[in-house]
Amino acid sequence: MTPLRLEQEAAYQGDDYWKWSVWLAGRQPDIDRVKYVEYTLHPTFPDPVRRIRDRDSQFRLSTAGWGEFTIYAKVVFKDGNQQFLEHELKLSHPAEEPARG
């Protein structure tokens, strides 16, 4: 199996809400073999199963939410093979400014 993994970024929006993205990471030749990635999000999301075909973005899925959960990904290769990945979405509050006084 190819050494592919999921990576993420998240930006706190306030009120315990984050915008976040997850994408496929690995060697470019391995990513070029991918046909699409099908992400399965927490069932509370509208349309929790999302298929991404945009290879140029490394199959990036961008959305927003308030909680951490496990993201499941089915990587489907052009030759029909599949690889299953998991990623624990991590969301953190920005460091609070020190109290002044």
Helices and strands as residue ranges (DSSP letters): E 5-14, E 17-25, H 28-32, E 34-40, E 49-52, G 55-57, E 61-65, E 70-77, E 82-88
